[in-house]
């Protein structure tokens, strides 16, 4: 159910007006909560990363940085939970790039919690994946 709901929010978040509505009605915080609670389910994690990447531009920074539920920290933790899952690593890179593009303060947080290292590890682990290399380079470039 969480995966299907996240898919729906991810798809409708592509529209600017609906994205703002989803964020105002708590969609972002619900996805972060599902990601935190179900971090061992790689399918839900992948879907949550895609949804968060699509919602980040409309979400309140306070929600993305909630104590005990900071989006960057949860994302990096999920990457470390699934180091052998390419889809999780690519999805995390996409979502972390969206966060780093949102605010310089997210860049600092991502670096300070080990996000750059996690991206570099994923790029090394999946050196043959064009997607991982492209998304990883985008994040690293954005963090610089």
N, C-alpha and C positions, 0 to 999 in steps of 0.2 A: 504494500500500500504506500509506504514512504517513497519507494522508487517511482511509482506511477505518479504520485502527487508532485514529486520533484520534477519529473519530466514535463508535466503540464505547466508548472510555474516557469521552468526554463524556456519552454516554447513561447508562452505568451509574453515573457519578459523581453522578447525581441522588439516589441512595439514600445516606443518611448512613453506614450500615455499610460498604457497598461502597466509598464514597468514601475512607474511612480505609484500607481494604485496598489500593486502587489507589495511594494516596499512599505507603503503607509499602513497597509492592513496586516503587517507582521510576517509576510512571506519570507523575508530574509532571515529573521530571527528563528523561524520554524525550520528553515533549511539548515542553519547553523546548529540548532539543537539536534536535528536528526543526524547530522554529520558527527556530532560529538557522541551521541548515544549509540549510533550504529557504525562506528568507525571500523569495526572488524568485517563488515559486509562490503566487499570491494565494489559490487555493483551499485549499491546506494551511494558509496563514496564518489564514484565516477559521476553519477548523475548529479549529486550535490555540487561537485566542483563546477560542472557545466552551468548549473543554475546560478551559482554564486557569481561566476564570471559574467553572466548575462545581467545579473541584478546589481552588481557592485556600483555602477555609475549612478543608480537611483537610491541606493541605501544610505541611511544615516550613518555617519562615521561612528557614532556612539554605539550603534547596534553591532557594527563590524568589530568594534573594539571592546565589547562588553567584558567586564571582569569575570574570569573563570570560563569565558567562552570567546576569547579573541579569535576572529576568523583566521588570521595568519598562523597563530599557534596551533589551532585545530588542524589546519591544512598540512602543516609541516609534520605534525604528529601522525596524521593519516599516511603521509608519504613514508614515514619510518615504519609504520605498521605493515605496509604492503610494498616492500622494496623490490620484489620480483614481479610486480604487476605493472606492465607497461601502460595500460589504460589509466591506472591511478596516477602514475607519475606524469603522464602527458596532461591529464586533467588538472592536476595540481599546478603544473607549470602555467597552464592557461589561466587558472584562477588567481595565482599569485601575480602573474603579469597584470591582470586587471586591477588588482589591489595596488600594485606598485605604481600604476599609471594614475590612480585616483588621488594619491597624496604622498608627499615626501615623507611624512611621518610613518606611513606604512612601509616605505622602503627601509627606513631605519629599523623598524620592528622586525621585518622579514630577515634582515641581515643579522640582527642581534639574537634571534632565536634559532639561528642555524639554517635558515631557508636557502641561502646561497649555496651552502655546502650540500644540502639535500638535493638541490637541483643539479649541482656538479656531479654528485654521486649517481643520480639517475641518468645523466648524460653519459657517464662512464659505463654504467651497467647496460645501457641500451644504445651503444655506440652505432649500431647498424640501423637505428630507427630515425628516419628523416623527420618524423613528427616530433620526437623527443628532442632531437638536436635543434630544430627550428624553434620550438616553444622554449626550450632551455636557454638558447641564445637570446631570445626576446626578453626573458626575465632578467638574466644576468646584465644585459645591456641597459634595461630599465632601472636596475638597482644601482648602476654605476653613477 
